[in-house]
Amino acid sequence: MIGLLNLSCLGLGYVLLRNWVGAALCWLATAALLVVALPADVDGVPSGLLVGYGVFLLAVAADGARRGLRATLRIGASFRRLALPLALVLLAVPAGGSLAYGAARDEAKEQAMLELLAAADALVKSADGLAFDKAEPTFRKALSAYEDLGTKHAGSRAGKLVPDRLDAYYKTVSAPYEHKQYCAAIAPLKHLRELPATVDKDLLGSRPAKTDEPLAESLYECGTAALGVQTANPPASESLNELLDTFPQSAQAAKVEPAVRAAVKTRTTALTGSEPCDATAQLRALRSSLDNMPDPSLEGAAKETAAAVQKGDFACGTDQFKDKEFSSAVTTMTDYAKTYPNSPQAAHARSIAIAAEIAEEEPAAGKSLPPADVPGGERMIMVVSNDGPGEVELLYTGPMTGRVTLKACGTCKKYQTPLLVNSPKIKACSGPSSKYPKATLLLPAGDYHFLQKRAATGTSTAGDTKSSRTKIEPGYSYTNCLYVTSLF
């Protein structure tokens, strides 16, 4: 009886024996345990402390039993009859306390897991609205907490809430798609679709598969919106290639080729509008995208785009000439003739480039485009001689446009510019005819603009130019002497 009473954790056996020291030791041990154990937390009581307390209880129970066998208790017979059942009943104190503590600890664990769930929810909320590359680490941290609760603690109150949280997670991460921000939606939708590779598949269920349609739509909308946009990020080819590779049988993949053709047609039509250079730049961007898209279904569209770019280059150069942007027209039309030497318009492009080059020095030469075809009829002879140092290039435009290069005159020098009214006039090309390099032009009648451009020599600098005008009339022959003047 004394041993059982001591085993109740209250030291009542010692009290009955009036062994106050032993009773005090029991009370102190129990109080120390309660101080450490309460309030109950997730980690519970250290196992070493529990083992030590258990050994202490067994020791005081054994000591109480030993002392009780030799003790004479001053209690009545009726109390003796009740003491042993009471000792047995009091054993429920440590047992009940243990059960109550276990329940409290379990509740503490539940609360801790609910707090973990709430923390994960807060992470998702904090990342909502951020660019995905910045939000992804936060999203993954929250997802890791959801996975831990949903797999290792699936039976807990927090674990049972994880499926709803995953639904909310998918909705939050895919928000750009819901807002029709298709380019921004691609990365988060790919993240959601690829989660089974890193997260428990059973926990995710059918959620990843539901992202296929939104991802395919986002890739299509983002890619087609970037067609013809030079600064698009991501470029059209990146999004559309991924669509064709990942979802080749999707409805969106089937719409790629018609969308590309429609984009080409729209910009080709715009070549006849007021801004053909802008339309040409967009066509070049389209061609660049198609060059990076190897899908066989786009071969026809790629050929159409290349033809449209060629058409656009000529339309752009023509528009630049008409808008008096002569320097740009020279570059555009010169490049056209080099890039498309077999084009029926290559010769006309060279003529426009020559006329634009002359118009840079003599704007009147750019009043109208040079004709695409050389006029027929009578031609007049013009003999051009070079009476100056260095090679000279003569450009001309009018009813006929062209250029001719005359070799350097080895013995020719610059003429001094007349400074006085009575100064003798310059008599160029007055020496023997054979002295001067020559070229013969056959020109239809009409008004012409000429521009001579002389190469650098010891007495002449590159870029020495001179413009002039001449009217060619039927039935006459002409001579043109090219020379250089200077003040000294």
Secondary structure, 3 states (H helix, E strand, C coil): CHHHHHHCCCCHHHHHHCCHHHHHHHHHHHHHHHHHHCCCCCCCCCHHHHHHHHHHHHHHHHHHHHHHHHCCCCCCHHHHHHHHHHHHHHCHHHHHHHHHHHHHHHHHHHHHHHHHHHHHHHHHHHHCCCCHHHHHHHHHHHHHHHHHHHHHCCCCHHHHHHHHHHHHHHHHHCHHHHCCCHHHHHHHHHHHHCHHHCCCHHHHCCCHHHHHHHHHHHHHHHHHHCCCCCCCCCCHHHHHHHHHHHCCCCHHHHCHHHHHHHHHHHHHHHHHCCCHHHHHHHHHHHHHHHHCCCCHHHHHHHHHHHHHHHHHHHHHHHHHHHCCCHHHHHHHHHHHHHHCCCCCCHHHHHHHHHHHHHHHHCHHHHCCCCCCCCCCCCCEEEEEEEECCCCEEEEEECCCCEEEEECCCCCCCCEECCCCCCCCCCCCCCCCHHHCCEEEEEECCEEEEEEEEECCCCCCCCCEEEEEEEEECCCCCEEEEEECEECC
